[in-house]
Amino acid sequence: AHSLALCADGSLAAWGSNNNGQLGNNTIIGSSVPTAVTRTTLGSGEKFTDLATGSSASHVMALAAFHVSSNSTLSGLALSSGSLSPTFAGGTTVYAASVTNATTSVTVTPSVTEANATVKVNGALVTTGTASASIPLVVGNSPITVQVTAQDGITTSTYTVTVTRVSTVSTLSGLALSAGSLSPAFAGGTTVYAASVTNATTSVTVTPSVTEANATVKVNGALVTTGTASASIPLVVGNSPITVQVTAQDGITTSTYTVTVTRVSTVSTLSGLALSAGSLSPAFATGTTTYTTTVTTGMMSVTPTATDSNATVTVNGVSVATGAASASIPLVLGTNPINVQVTAQDGTTKSTYTVNVTRLSTVSTLAGLAISPGTLSPAFATGTTGYMAIMPATATGVSVTPSVTDPTATIKVDGATVASGASSATIPITDTQAIATVVTAQDGSTTTYTLTVAICGFEAWQTRVFIDPADLNNPAVSGELEMPAHDGITNLMKYALALDPMICGTAGLPTVAQQDGYLTLTYRKNKTVTDVTYTVQVADDLTGNAWTPATTVVSQTDQGDHWRVTVRDSVPYAGQARRFMRLQVGK
């Protein structure tokens, strides 16, 4: 006996007795296991579809043979958006395509090579030559599988299309420096940063990390792999801007991040230093830190200019903007140190410039002035600079003792230097001689006090007023009782009254007036007179010798070369029939 079996692939298998070749395997050897029935009678693509068995020695087989295709290729493959890469070819099964970010879905149109083949797109049956259902696309890669099954139901081919929906994300997820810290702290939406590094830091690297892996990034124009450090970027002292440009996968969308790295300066010098008064000595130079100047003012300001605009400046401890004037600084007489401190941007490096300002005194006055022998007229006062030095008739010289108001002032008397409070050498004198005492203040300004010598005595007066030697030497002109002006007033009286003997007139003569119920007599008293007596007298009549002295001095005022003296009668004039006053001069 033997058995036959119809296999799923359209072939036959037989086993059992084969003494008559009934197993169909071109032998007469039996087999206990299924063996293939020879197919040589089948054409290409044909298979068995049915069978029947007979007796033990023979069998009858009914065949229905037809051609079945095993072709599982595509003749065409197209997308609704994007282009395949490489260009479609039936034997190429792996493709890529790129679409814009705006393309959120695609359809696939596959065309089979053999009409009896079937095709599925992402597992969904699609009619050859027609578009698949819409396939959603994620941002990035969306793989699409196209599976072709041949007519034989066995042979398959799988085509893969990876569609890339390009990203528009051009942001960073991280940004770091090899030195310094970002300010503000990094955030993807913040694009402007600052960072500060020490002066010793001469370069930095930047490590950018893109948010979307397909984005590209450049640091200062040089391409950098996301998450890795850039090449070393040199830093200048001051600000170094660094740009980080991120380009999204679409090649269009970009974002630029800017980091300004400040390499702090250690420059703590000045490029300029100016004063509101005085001049620097020596002239300003950046490397020179000590200066002097002299001024006369009581206030001044300083204008410092820092070499590095990021440095800070203080003047005597008070902050001052570079290039601006400080507040006014009060100055005492003498030395006033002004300290200008410059602090570099690093906050540590400092330089101090010192200006020693000497405020010079402008005081050129005297606090005291005395002569020996003799007296000054008027009495000394600091603000009075002209005096008469009234000398006794026997004096041949005078010593001057000046005292300065300001101890820094210097004195010269008659051209010779004299210490304050000390007496000058004796200066030979002549009548009307002028002696100058010059006081020089510390600043060089001067005040001159002038002493005009007036030697006392009638003889000295004669020498002063009778200029013509013929008159001086003629007793009929210059004698005490002579009246060369022919006005009835003797030379002695004019000497006593400080009048010019050669001028005729009543000007300067004593006058009588009424004051507060009394008669008064006012007369001139020559300051240089030491050998004449003045007596004011009163009487009730002009007969006899009934004159009595009036001794009540109402006033005595300084008039330069003389005093103006007013004397009052001792008896009120009320009820008096007559009352007379006169001035008597005796020598």
C-alpha positions as CSV (number, residue, x, y, z in Angstrom):
1,A,0.0,0.0,0.0
2,H,1.1,3.6,-0.4
3,S,-0.1,7.1,0.4
4,L,-0.1,10.5,-1.3
5,A,-0.3,14.0,0.2
6,L,-0.9,17.4,-1.5
7,C,1.4,20.0,0.0
8,A,0.5,23.6,0.6
9,D,3.0,24.8,-2.0
10,G,1.3,22.7,-4.8
11,S,3.8,19.8,-4.7
12,L,3.1,16.1,-3.9
13,A,4.6,13.7,-1.4
14,A,4.3,9.9,-1.4
15,W,5.3,7.0,0.9
16,G,4.7,3.3,1.3
17,S,5.2,0.4,-1.2
18,N,6.9,1.3,-4.4
19,N,7.4,-2.0,-6.1
20,N,5.7,-0.8,-9.1
21,G,7.1,2.8,-8.9
22,Q,3.8,4.0,-7.5
23,L,5.6,6.6,-5.3
24,G,6.4,8.6,-8.5
25,N,10.0,9.3,-7.5
26,N,11.5,7.4,-10.4
27,T,12.5,4.5,-8.2
28,I,10.9,1.1,-7.1
29,I,12.2,1.5,-3.6
30,G,9.6,1.9,-0.9
31,S,9.7,4.7,1.7
32,S,8.2,4.9,5.1
33,V,8.5,8.7,5.1
34,P,7.1,11.2,2.6
35,T,9.2,11.7,-0.5
36,A,8.7,14.3,-3.2
37,V,6.8,13.2,-6.3
38,T,8.7,14.2,-9.4
39,R,7.4,17.4,-11.0
40,T,9.1,17.2,-14.3
41,T,5.7,17.0,-16.0
42,L,4.7,20.4,-14.5
43,G,5.5,23.6,-16.4
44,S,7.1,26.7,-14.9
45,G,4.8,28.2,-12.3
46,E,2.4,25.1,-12.2
47,K,1.5,23.1,-9.2
48,F,-0.7,20.2,-8.2
49,T,-4.2,21.1,-7.1
50,D,-5.8,17.7,-6.4
51,L,-5.1,13.9,-6.3
52,A,-6.6,10.4,-6.1
53,T,-5.2,7.0,-5.2
54,G,-5.9,3.5,-6.7
55,S,-5.1,-0.1,-5.8
56,S,-2.0,-1.2,-4.1
57,A,-0.3,-1.7,-7.4
58,S,-1.4,1.4,-9.2
59,H,-3.0,4.8,-8.7
60,V,-4.8,7.5,-10.6
61,M,-3.8,11.2,-10.2
62,A,-6.0,14.1,-11.4
63,L,-4.1,17.3,-12.1
64,A,-5.2,20.9,-12.5
65,A,-2.0,22.9,-13.4
66,F,-1.7,26.7,-13.7
67,H,1.1,29.5,-13.4
68,V,1.5,31.3,-9.9
69,S,3.9,34.4,-9.7
70,S,6.5,34.9,-7.0
71,N,7.3,38.5,-8.0
72,S,7.0,40.7,-4.9
73,T,8.6,43.9,-6.3
74,L,7.3,47.4,-6.9
75,S,7.5,49.2,-10.2
76,G,6.8,52.6,-8.6
77,L,6.7,54.3,-5.2
78,A,5.6,57.9,-4.7
79,L,4.9,60.3,-1.7
80,S,2.4,63.1,-1.6
81,S,5.2,65.4,-0.3
82,G,8.9,65.1,-0.5
83,S,11.1,63.2,-2.9
84,L,12.6,59.8,-2.4
85,S,16.3,59.5,-2.0
86,P,17.8,57.7,-3.8
87,T,15.5,57.9,-6.8
88,F,13.1,54.9,-6.9
89,A,14.3,51.6,-8.3
90,G,12.5,48.3,-8.0
91,G,15.6,46.6,-6.4
92,T,16.2,49.4,-3.9
93,T,14.2,48.9,-0.8
94,V,15.4,51.6,1.6
95,Y,14.6,55.3,1.0
96,A,14.6,58.6,2.8
97,A,12.6,61.7,2.2
98,S,12.4,65.1,3.8
99,V,9.4,67.4,4.2
100,T,8.9,70.8,5.7
101,N,7.8,71.3,9.3
102,A,4.4,72.4,8.0
103,T,3.8,69.0,6.4
104,T,2.1,67.1,9.2
105,S,1.1,64.0,7.1
106,V,1.8,62.2,3.8
107,T,0.2,59.5,1.6
108,V,2.2,56.8,-0.1
109,T,1.3,55.5,-3.6
110,P,2.9,52.0,-4.3
111,S,2.6,50.3,-7.7
112,V,3.4,46.5,-7.9
113,T,5.4,45.0,-10.7
114,E,3.1,41.9,-11.0
115,A,-0.5,42.7,-11.0
116,N,-1.5,39.7,-8.8
117,A,0.8,40.8,-6.0
118,T,-0.7,42.6,-3.0
119,V,0.7,45.6,-1.1
120,K,0.3,47.0,2.4
121,V,1.4,50.4,3.6
122,N,2.1,50.4,7.4
123,G,0.1,47.2,7.5
124,A,-2.9,48.6,5.7
125,L,-3.9,47.0,2.4
126,V,-3.6,49.5,-0.5
127,T,-4.7,49.1,-4.1
128,T,-1.7,49.2,-6.4
129,G,-1.3,52.6,-8.0
130,T,-3.5,54.4,-5.5
131,A,-2.6,56.5,-2.5
132,S,-2.6,55.1,1.0
133,A,-4.5,56.6,3.8
134,S,-2.9,59.8,5.3
135,I,0.0,58.9,7.5
136,P,0.7,61.4,10.4
137,L,4.3,62.6,10.7
138,V,6.1,63.5,13.9
139,V,8.8,66.2,13.9
140,G,11.8,64.2,13.1
141,N,11.8,60.7,11.5
142,S,8.7,58.8,10.7
143,P,9.5,55.3,9.2
144,I,6.9,54.0,6.7
145,T,6.9,50.3,5.6
146,V,5.5,49.1,2.2
147,Q,5.2,45.3,2.1
148,V,4.6,43.5,-1.2
149,T,3.3,39.9,-1.3
150,A,3.7,37.9,-4.5
151,Q,0.8,36.0,-6.1
152,D,2.3,32.8,-4.6
153,G,1.4,34.2,-1.2
154,I,4.8,33.3,0.0
155,T,7.3,35.6,-1.5
156,T,7.4,39.1,0.1
157,S,9.5,42.3,-0.2
158,T,9.6,45.2,2.3
159,Y,10.3,48.7,1.2
160,T,11.1,51.3,3.9
161,V,10.8,55.0,3.6
162,T,12.0,57.2,6.4
163,V,10.2,60.6,6.1
164,T,11.9,63.3,8.1
165,R,9.7,66.2,9.0
166,V,12.3,68.9,9.6
167,S,12.3,70.8,12.9
168,T,12.1,74.6,13.3
169,V,13.5,74.5,16.8
170,S,16.6,76.7,17.0
171,T,17.0,77.0,20.8
172,L,19.6,75.8,23.2
173,S,18.9,73.6,26.2
174,G,22.2,74.5,27.8
175,L,25.0,76.9,27.6
176,A,28.2,76.8,29.7
177,L,31.5,78.6,29.9
178,S,34.9,77.1,30.9
179,A,35.3,80.1,33.3
180,G,32.9,82.5,34.8
181,S,29.1,82.2,35.4
182,L,26.3,83.4,33.1
183,S,24.2,86.2,34.3
184,P,21.3,85.7,34.4
185,A,21.3,82.0,34.8
186,F,20.7,80.1,31.6
187,A,17.2,79.8,30.2
188,G,16.4,78.7,26.7
189,G,14.3,81.8,26.0
190,T,17.0,84.2,27.2
191,T,19.5,85.1,24.5
192,V,21.6,87.8,26.1
193,Y,24.1,87.1,28.9
194,A,27.1,88.5,30.6
195,A,29.9,86.8,32.5
196,S,33.0,88.1,34.3
197,V,36.4,86.4,34.6
198,T,39.6,87.3,36.3
199,N,42.3,89.2,34.5
200,A,44.4,86.1,34.6
201,T,41.8,84.3,32.4
202,T,43.0,85.0,28.9
203,S,40.6,82.7,27.0
204,V,37.4,80.6,27.5
205,T,35.6,77.9,25.7
206,V,31.8,77.7,25.2
207,T,29.8,74.5,25.4
208,P,26.3,74.9,23.7
209,S,23.7,72.1,23.8
210,V,20.9,72.3,21.3
211,T,17.3,71.6,22.3
212,E,16.6,69.6,19.0
213,A,19.3,67.1,18.1
214,N,19.1,67.9,14.4
215,A,19.9,71.6,14.9
216,T,23.4,72.8,14.2
217,V,25.3,75.4,16.3
218,K,28.2,77.8,15.6
219,V,30.3,79.6,18.2
220,N,31.7,82.9,16.8
221,G,31.1,81.4,13.3
222,A,32.8,78.1,13.9
223,L,30.7,74.9,13.9
224,V,30.6,73.1,17.2
225,T,29.1,69.7,18.1
226,T,26.2,70.0,20.5
227,G,27.3,69.3,24.1
228,T,31.0,69.7,23.3
229,A,33.3,72.7,24.0
230,S,34.2,75.2,21.3
231,A,37.7,76.0,20.4
232,S,39.5,78.4,22.8
233,I,38.3,82.0,22.4
234,P,40.9,84.7,23.3
235,L,39.7,87.4,25.7
236,V,40.8,91.0,25.6
237,V,40.9,93.1,28.8
238,G,37.4,94.5,29.0
239,N,34.5,93.1,27.0
240,S,34.6,90.2,24.6
241,P,31.3,89.5,22.9
242,I,30.8,85.8,21.9
243,T,27.9,84.8,19.6
244,V,26.3,81.4,19.6
245,Q,24.1,80.8,16.5
246,V,21.7,77.9,16.4
247,T,20.2,76.8,13.1
248,A,17.2,74.6,13.1
249,Q,16.9,71.5,11.0
250,D,14.9,73.4,8.4
251,G,18.1,75.4,7.7
252,I,16.1,78.6,7.9
253,T,15.1,79.2,11.5
254,T,17.9,80.6,13.6
255,S,18.5,81.9,17.1
256,T,21.5,83.9,18.2
257,Y,22.7,83.9,21.8
258,T,25.2,86.5,22.9
259,V,27.5,86.2,25.9
260,T,29.6,89.3,26.7
261,V,32.6,88.1,28.7
262,T,34.3,90.8,30.8
263,R,37.9,90.1,31.5
264,V,38.3,92.5,34.4
265,S,41.1,95.0,34.2
266,T,43.9,95.4,36.7
267,V,44.7,99.0,35.5
268,S,44.5,101.4,38.4
269,T,46.2,104.4,36.9
270,L,45.1,107.9,36.0
271,S,45.4,109.3,32.5
272,G,44.8,112.8,33.8
273,L,44.7,114.9,36.9
274,A,43.6,118.6,37.0
275,L,43.2,121.1,39.8
276,S,40.8,124.0,40.0
277,A,43.6,126.2,41.3
278,G,47.3,126.0,41.1
279,S,49.5,123.8,38.8
280,L,50.9,120.4,39.4
281,S,54.6,120.0,40.0
282,P,56.0,118.1,38.3
283,A,53.6,118.1,35.3
284,F,51.2,115.2,35.3
285,A,52.4,111.8,34.1
286,T,50.5,108.5,34.6
287,G,53.4,106.9,36.4
288,T,54.1,109.8,38.8
289,T,52.0,109.6,41.9
290,T,53.3,112.4,44.1
291,Y,52.8,116.1,43.3
292,T,52.9,119.5,44.9
293,T,51.2,122.8,44.2
294,T,50.7,126.2,45.9
295,V,47.5,128.2,46.0
296,T,46.0,131.2,47.8
297,T,42.4,130.1,47.7
298,G,40.7,128.5,50.7
299,M,38.8,125.9,48.6
300,M,39.7,123.8,45.5
301,S,38.5,120.7,43.6
302,V,40.3,117.9,41.8
303,T,39.3,116.3,38.5
304,P,40.8,112.8,38.1
305,T,40.5,110.8,34.9
306,A,41.0,107.1,35.1
307,T,43.0,105.3,32.4
308,D,40.5,102.5,32.3
309,S,36.8,103.6,32.3
310,N,35.9,100.6,34.5
311,A,38.1,101.7,37.3
312,T,36.6,103.7,40.2
313,V,38.1,106.8,41.8
314,T,37.9,108.4,45.2
315,V,39.2,111.8,46.3
316,N,39.9,112.0,50.0
317,G,37.7,108.9,50.4
318,V,34.7,110.4,48.5
319,S,33.7,108.7,45.2
320,V,34.2,110.8,42.1
321,A,33.1,110.0,38.5
322,T,36.1,109.8,36.2
323,G,36.6,113.0,34.3
324,A,34.4,115.0,36.8
325,A,35.4,117.5,39.4
326,S,35.3,116.4,43.1
327,A,33.4,118.4,45.7
328,S,35.2,121.5,46.9
329,I,37.9,120.6,49.4
330,P,38.6,123.2,52.2
331,L,42.2,124.1,52.6
332,V,44.0,125.3,55.8
333,L,47.0,127.5,55.7
334,G,50.0,125.4,55.1
335,T,50.2,121.9,53.7
336,N,47.0,120.0,52.7
337,P,47.5,116.4,51.4
338,I,44.8,115.4,48.8
339,N,44.7,111.6,48.1
340,V,43.3,110.3,44.9
341,Q,42.8,106.5,45.0
342,V,42.1,104.5,41.8
343,T,40.7,101.0,42.2
344,A,40.9,98.7,39.1
345,Q,37.9,96.8,37.8
346,D,39.1,93.7,39.6
347,G,38.4,95.5,42.9
348,T,41.8,94.6,44.3
349,T,44.5,96.5,42.4
350,K,44.8,100.0,43.7
351,S,47.0,103.1,43.1
352,T,47.1,106.3,45.2
353,Y,48.1,109.7,43.8
354,T,48.9,112.4,46.4
355,V,48.8,116.1,45.8
356,N,50.3,118.1,48.6
357,V,48.6,121.5,48.3
358,T,50.2,124.4,50.2
359,R,47.8,127.1,50.8
360,L,49.8,130.4,50.9
361,S,48.8,133.2,53.2
362,T,47.7,136.4,51.5
363,V,48.0,138.4,54.7
364,S,50.6,141.2,54.3
365,T,49.6,143.4,57.3
366,L,51.2,144.4,60.5
367,A,49.8,143.7,63.9
368,G,52.0,146.3,65.5
369,L,54.4,149.1,64.6
370,A,56.6,151.2,66.9
371,I,59.5,153.6,66.6
372,S,62.3,154.7,68.9
373,P,62.6,157.5,69.6
374,G,59.5,159.3,68.8
375,T,55.8,158.6,68.4
376,L,53.5,157.6,65.6
377,S,50.6,159.8,64.5
378,P,47.9,158.6,64.3
379,A,48.2,155.7,66.7
380,F,48.9,152.4,65.0
381,A,46.1,150.5,63.5
382,T,46.5,147.5,61.2
383,G,44.5,149.0,58.3
384,T,46.3,152.4,58.5
385,T,49.4,152.5,56.3
386,G,50.5,156.2,56.5
387,Y,51.9,157.7,59.6
388,M,53.9,160.7,60.8
389,A,57.0,159.7,62.8
390,I,57.2,162.6,65.2
391,M,60.7,162.9,66.4
392,P,62.3,165.0,69.1
393,A,64.3,167.9,67.8
394,T,67.5,166.2,69.0
395,A,66.9,162.9,67.2
396,T,69.3,162.0,64.4
397,G,68.1,158.5,63.7
398,V,65.1,156.2,64.3
399,S,64.7,152.4,64.8
400,V,61.5,150.8,63.6
401,T,59.9,147.7,65.3
402,P,57.3,146.0,63.1
403,S,55.2,142.9,64.1
404,V,53.4,140.9,61.4
405,T,49.9,139.6,61.6
406,D,50.7,136.3,59.9
407,P,53.9,134.6,61.0
408,T,54.6,133.5,57.4
409,A,55.0,137.1,56.2
410,T,58.3,138.8,55.9
411,I,59.3,142.4,56.6
412,K,61.8,144.9,55.2
413,V,62.3,148.3,56.8
414,D,64.0,150.9,54.6
415,G,65.0,148.0,52.3
416,A,66.6,145.8,55.0
417,T,65.0,142.6,56.3
418,V,63.8,142.7,59.8
419,A,62.4,139.9,61.9
420,S,58.8,140.3,63.2
421,G,58.9,141.9,66.7
422,A,62.6,142.9,66.3
423,S,63.9,146.4,65.9
424,S,65.5,147.5,62.7
425,A,69.0,149.1,62.6
426,T,69.0,152.8,63.4
427,I,68.0,154.7,60.3
428,P,69.6,158.2,59.9
429,I,66.8,160.7,59.5
430,T,66.1,164.1,58.1
431,D,62.9,166.1,58.3
432,T,60.2,165.0,55.9
433,Q,62.1,161.8,55.2
434,A,59.8,158.8,54.2
435,I,60.7,155.4,55.7
436,A,59.0,152.4,54.0
437,T,58.1,149.2,55.9
438,V,57.1,146.6,53.3
439,V,55.3,143.5,54.5
440,T,55.3,140.5,52.0
441,A,52.7,137.8,52.4
442,Q,53.5,134.2,51.8
443,D,51.9,134.4,48.3
444,G,54.1,137.4,47.4
445,S,51.5,140.1,47.8
446,T,52.7,143.2,49.7
447,T,51.5,146.1,51.9
448,T,53.7,149.1,52.5
449,Y,53.5,151.2,55.7
450,T,55.0,154.6,55.2
451,L,56.5,156.7,58.1
452,T,57.0,160.3,57.2
453,V,59.6,161.8,59.6
454,A,58.6,165.0,61.3
455,I,61.2,166.4,63.6
456,C,59.8,168.5,66.4
457,G,60.8,172.1,67.2
458,F,60.5,175.5,65.6
459,E,63.8,175.2,63.8
460,A,62.8,172.0,62.1
461,W,59.5,173.7,61.1
462,Q,61.4,176.6,59.6
463,T,63.4,174.2,57.5
464,R,60.2,172.6,56.2
465,V,58.2,175.7,55.4
466,F,60.8,178.2,54.2
467,I,61.8,176.4,51.1
468,D,63.8,179.3,49.7
469,P,67.2,179.4,51.5
470,A,67.1,183.2,51.3
471,D,63.9,183.3,53.3
472,L,65.1,180.6,55.7
473,N,68.3,182.4,56.4
474,N,66.6,185.9,56.8
475,P,65.4,186.4,60.4
476,A,63.1,189.2,59.1
477,V,61.2,186.6,57.2
478,S,61.6,183.4,59.2
479,G,61.9,184.8,62.7
480,E,59.4,183.7,65.4
481,L,57.6,187.0,65.6
482,E,57.8,187.9,61.9
483,M,54.7,187.9,59.7
484,P,56.0,187.3,56.1
485,A,52.4,187.0,54.8
486,H,51.5,190.4,56.3
487,D,48.3,189.0,57.8
488,G,49.0,189.9,61.4
489,I,49.8,186.3,62.3
490,T,53.3,185.6,63.5
491,N,55.4,182.7,62.4
492,L,55.2,181.3,65.9
493,M,51.4,181.2,65.8
494,K,51.4,179.6,62.4
495,Y,53.9,177.1,63.6
496,A,51.6,176.3,66.5
497,L,48.6,176.0,64.3
498,A,50.3,174.0,61.5
499,L,49.7,176.8,58.9
500,D,51.9,177.9,56.0
501,P,53.6,181.2,57.0
502,M,53.8,182.3,53.5
503,I,50.0,182.2,52.9
504,C,47.8,185.1,53.9
505,G,44.3,184.4,55.2
506,T,42.1,183.5,58.0
507,A,41.6,179.8,57.1
508,G,42.8,177.6,59.9
509,L,42.6,180.2,62.6
510,P,40.7,179.5,65.9
511,T,36.9,179.8,65.8
512,V,34.4,180.4,68.6
513,A,31.0,178.7,68.6
514,Q,28.0,177.9,71.0
515,Q,27.5,174.4,72.1
516,D,25.0,173.2,74.6
517,G,24.8,176.6,76.3
518,Y,28.5,177.2,76.4
519,L,31.0,179.0,74.3
520,T,33.6,176.8,72.6
521,L,36.9,177.5,70.9
522,T,38.3,175.2,68.3
523,Y,41.9,175.4,67.1
524,R,44.6,173.4,65.2
525,K,47.4,171.9,67.2
526,N,50.5,171.0,65.3
527,K,51.6,167.4,66.0
528,T,55.3,168.2,65.7
529,V,55.2,171.0,68.3
530,T,56.9,170.1,71.6
531,D,58.3,173.5,72.5
532,V,55.1,175.5,72.5
533,T,52.3,175.8,75.1
534,Y,48.6,176.2,74.1
535,T,46.3,177.9,76.6
536,V,42.6,178.7,76.0
537,Q,41.4,181.6,78.1
538,V,38.1,183.2,78.8
539,A,37.1,186.7,80.1
540,D,34.0,188.9,80.6
541,D,35.7,191.9,78.9
542,L,38.8,192.8,77.0
543,T,40.0,195.4,79.5
544,G,42.5,194.7,82.2
545,N,44.1,191.3,82.7
546,A,41.0,189.2,83.7
547,W,41.7,186.2,81.5
548,T,41.3,182.8,83.1
549,P,42.1,179.3,81.6
550,A,39.3,177.2,80.1
551,T,40.4,173.6,80.6
552,T,37.4,171.5,79.5
553,V,38.4,169.7,76.3
554,V,35.3,168.7,74.4
555,S,37.0,166.9,71.5
556,Q,40.4,166.2,69.9
557,T,40.4,164.7,66.4
558,D,43.3,163.6,64.2
559,Q,43.6,165.7,61.0
560,G,46.8,164.2,59.7
561,D,49.6,166.7,60.5
562,H,47.6,168.3,63.3
563,W,44.8,167.7,65.8
564,R,41.6,169.6,65.8
565,V,41.0,170.6,69.4
566,T,37.7,172.0,70.9
567,V,37.7,173.5,74.4
568,R,34.6,174.6,76.3
569,D,34.1,177.7,78.6
570,S,33.5,176.6,82.2
571,V,30.6,179.1,82.6
572,P,27.4,179.0,80.7
573,Y,26.9,182.0,78.5
574,A,23.3,182.5,79.5
575,G,22.9,185.6,81.6
576,Q,26.3,186.8,80.7
577,A,26.4,190.3,79.2
578,R,29.7,189.5,77.4
579,R,32.0,186.6,77.2
580,F,35.3,186.3,75.3
581,M,37.6,183.3,74.5
582,R,41.1,183.4,73.1
583,L,44.1,181.0,72.4
584,Q,47.4,181.9,73.9
585,V,50.6,180.4,72.4
586,G,53.8,180.6,74.3
587,K,57.3,179.4,73.7
